[in-house]
Structures are given as C-alpha cells and as structure tokens.
Amino acid sequence: MARAAVLGRLTWQVATVAAVREETATARTIVLDLPGWPGHQAGQHVDVRLTAPDGYSAQRSYSIASPPGGAPGGAAGAATLELTVQRLADGEVSPYLADVLEPGDPLELRGPIGGWFVWNPTSGGPVLLVAGGSGVVPLMAMIRTRAVSGSHAPFRLVYSVREPGTALYAGELADLATADAGLDVTYVYTRTTPPGWPTPAGRISAGILTAGQAARPDLAVFVCGPTGFVETAADLLVDAGYQPSAIKTERFGPSGGQQ
Amino acid sequence: MNTHLDGNVLAGALRELFTVDITTAIGQCVACGTTGAMGQAIVYADAPGLIARCPACDEVVLRLVRSSDRAWLDLRGVSYLQLELPA
C-alpha cells in the first residue's frame, strides 16, 4: 500500500488562491492553484506557513480535502488543491485562512506530506471512516477519491458533530450516499440533533461504530479528529474486537498539529 | 486534557531532512522492543520541538528541534528504522 518512492527535497512553494467557498459558519474551503504540484494521495496534508512583515512566522498542518488530480468537476490534470479550514477562536493561523484570505492572494505551503494515514483505490476495502468535527477533511478526500476513481470499495463514514449546522460537506455527502449504495454515512450529534432525530444527542458509542457487526478481517479503519475523540473511538473499536493494527489514527490539536 | 498528537505530524519536519516518508518507516523501541510504523508514535508538539514516544511503553523514541538554520535529531530511542525504498 505504501508505495516506496525517493522524494525530492521538500521545499516551500507559493500557491495562489483561486476561490474560497463557505462550508459552515466557521469553516471554509480554499481552492489553490499550484503549478508543479506533484499530485497527492487521499489523507495527506500540507504545511502552511504565514510570515508577518517583521519576519515572525507561524506554521500549521492542514489536511488536503480534494482528491488527487484536482477537485471534482475540475479539468483533468489541473493542479488545484483544496484545503478546508476550521476557524479556531484563539488560533494564530486559522482566522487568517478562514476570514482574511481572498482569491488572488499568495499562500506559502509545502507538501504533499505523510504516507501513513492514506487510502488509495488500490488499497481496496471495506473501509470504516470515523470523523470527529473537522477531522472529516482527510476522510472526505478518501471518499472523493473513491468516487472519482470509480472504486466500489464499501465505505462507511461515522461522522460526529456537535450540531447539524457544523457538519462539513453535508450536501455533497448526502448526494454521494444517495447515488451509491456502497457508501454509508452515519451522523452522531453530541449536543443538538436535527428535529425528529430518532436518538438523543450523545457521544459516539461502540454500537454506532460497529453497527452491531464484528470486524471483517480485511477491514481498514481511519479515525481522525481531536485527540480525545480519536482515543475514545479507537479504544471502543479495540474493545469491540477490532484489530489495533487495522486502525490508523490521526489526531489534531491547537499547537502546530493537524488542524 | 490530552494534548498529544501522533506520528503523522512528524512527516513534514523530517521530510526536510530525509528524502523518504518517515511515517511509514518501521521503528523499534529501544526500551521495550515494540516495532511499529512511526506514524503510530505518540507525539508532543507543544515542547520547543517534537517529542515522539513509543505507544506501547511511553519512552522517548525521537526528538527533533529546529532553529532557523539547523536541526537537532535525537534517535537514540529507536534501535533501528526500516525504510521503504524503490525496488
């Protein structure tokens, strides 16, 4: 699965913002033009660096939301890249990306980075994706990659959000799941449910994660979210008999990590 | 409160030094002998640098500190790294 490759030296390059798209009240997607982008795998991230006029710089990692080869509907081979950024109230980098950056602006980044938390169409399935909040971003890249590649690998996404309006990509996920019986999307609302939701708001549980089924030996699991969420979800799965070696995790936090 | 991240966050910083991806490399912990992908390490990024610990025994396996013009890499916590290379 991990394709061995000798990579060039990882260097910073300047992308140009082609468009921005509001996703929720506190998150937006930044579409970047990136000449010379070598392509990426679903699940990889980039490092973004902001530099102030006085030379102070801050760096953060952001997961890539788009599939390899550009955004869905984009021109084939287009060197575009999408990042979805959740604004953190006390963030040093995210408020600039989520509020200030405009089309035409330059943005310094390096990537693609990371070969562990990735899914390729050749990886096959079945796949269980578990997202906490904006941890859905690299998992969405996997779902989009599956869709554009024509893969029939069975995918199930369990997506934990505080309340309905905070879910990223809700419309696109609904459309994809409607059109494709091989993709199942299950929401967990931790604070407020939509009207008429059959269960009260609550945290993720083993029953929801496993859908009451024992793990298939060929199942691959990807869990991404805040550290506490990731540990809870991974522990629930291991307690339910899932193989720890089949569970890949990616944690993000406020200081320098994945956001 | 949990503040640690994981080995995925090592990827960019170590790709400045190496031409292979470190997160898929298999490392063995000196302290307990456990082997696993470096992407599975527990990483603390809020120190002045990156500190990676073994997910099994919590011993330090890797430390990386970077200044503007040099880096310090301490790998004494891993007895070996197995790196994927093109055939």
Interface residues (C-beta under 8 A of the other chain):
Chain A: A2 A4 A5 V6 L7 G8 R9 L10 H45 D47 S61 R110 G111 I113 G114 G115 W116 F117 T227 G228 E231 K248 T249 E250 R251 F252 G253 S255 G256 G257 Q258
Chain B: M1 N2 T3 H4 L5 D6 G7 N8 V9 A11 G12 R15 E16 T19 V20 D21 T23 T24 A37 M38 G39 Q40 A45 D46 E84 L85 P86 A87
